[in-house]
């Protein structure tokens, strides 16, 4: 997340997977485990702010310019529009499926762990959706 770069310099988000049980965000650069609390606090703040989430269809060129996550990790067919999830005031990334319209819809997000290898950090997390009864 761009919002983390002020607290953790030298990182950039490179790709993400939000699948239940395997959710993680991958960053270029090394994030020390001591930053887990900083990340957890920032995620909690974003959920509480109830930021709008919009779906856009952008040209490949616009997506390359505006997306937080590098576009080469997205499945893009030449000449087709790119489906982009944009969190108001935070950033945007290619997205196949978005099921929420606000960060508040996420419920509780818990950062599980941060792993590091070969200049890449992965922050895994889990979501307990509001009203999901879990």
Secondary structure, 3 states (H helix, E strand, C coil): CHHHCCCCCCCEEEEEECCCCCCEEEEECCCCHHHHHHHHHHHHHHHHCCCEEEEEEECHHHHHHHCCCCHHHCCCCCCCCEEEEEECCCEEEECCCCCCCEHHHHCEEEEEEEEEECCEEEEEEEEECCCCCC
